[in-house]
Amino acid sequence: EDVGQLAFTGVAVALVTLVGTLGVYANVGDETTTASGSANVQLARHLSGMGAQMFGAYWCPHCIDQKEAFGKEAFGAIDYVECDSKGKNQRAELCKAQKIKGFPTWKIEGQFYEGKKDLQKLADLSNYKGPRDFEATETEKK
């Protein structure tokens, strides 16, 4: 009956939903929360040393999972290419030049591999010969 009350309620619900959503996703992709095992770090250094790259986007849940699989220390050694022009340290033009269609995409020895890969698979694709007891453990949240 009261259009003003109905509109006010609708706006209030929309605002609460928006604020809640922003709160949940505010830090998505900002920081890796796992710690790296020794083998993870060695694999990351191997990938880096051979010029491998991971193309992704800060908002991509599979990219976040890929980063978490490595852990913070190890992923810091990876040549990560941010493909979203709104992302931190973005290199969107490189993504376009490489014709990246999905995230994450790995480039290893000139070959492109789409989708999240477990560390064993990345080790196989890159001919990694080091230890394979890969692990990443949760760290305390601040």
C-alpha positions, 0 to 999 in steps of 0.5 A, spaced: 500 500 500 505 505 502 509 505 495 514 509 499 515 504 505 516 499 500 521 503 496 525 504 502 525 497 504 528 495 497 533 500 498 535 498 505 535 490 503 540 492 497 544 496 501 545 491 506 547 486 500 552 490 497 555 492 503 555 484 505 558 482 498 563 487 499 566 485 505 566 478 503 570 479 497 574 485 499 581 482 499 579 476 494 586 475 491 590 480 495 594 475 499 596 468 499 594 465 506 598 459 506 606 457 508 610 453 502 613 447 504 621 446 501 619 442 495 614 448 493 619 453 493 624 449 489 619 447 484 617 455 484 624 456 483 625 451 477 619 454 474 622 461 474 629 459 472 626 456 466 621 462 464 615 459 466 609 464 467 602 464 470 597 468 467 591 470 471 586 475 474 586 477 481 578 475 482 579 468 479 577 463 484 582 458 480 588 463 480 587 464 488 587 456 489 593 455 484 597 461 489 594 457 495 597 451 493 604 454 492 604 458 498 606 465 499 614 464 499 613 459 493 608 463 489 613 469 490 618 466 485 613 465 480 612 470 474 605 471 475 602 476 469 595 479 472 591 480 466 585 484 469 587 491 467 584 493 474 589 488 478 595 490 481 601 490 477 597 489 471 600 486 464 593 486 460 597 487 454 601 481 455 595 477 456 592 480 449 598 479 446 599 471 448 591 470 446 590 468 453 583 466 454 582 463 461 585 463 467 589 460 470 593 459 464 601 456 464 606 458 459 612 453 460 617 452 454 612 456 449 606 451 451 600 454 454 596 449 459 589 452 461 586 451 468 589 450 475 594 444 475 596 441 481 604 441 483 605 434 481 602 436 474 606 442 473 613 438 475 611 433 470 610 439 465 616 442 466 621 436 467 622 438 474 627 433 478 627 435 485 623 433 491 616 432 490 613 432 497 609 438 496 605 441 501 602 448 503 599 449 510 595 455 513 598 460 516 594 464 522 590 470 519 592 477 522 
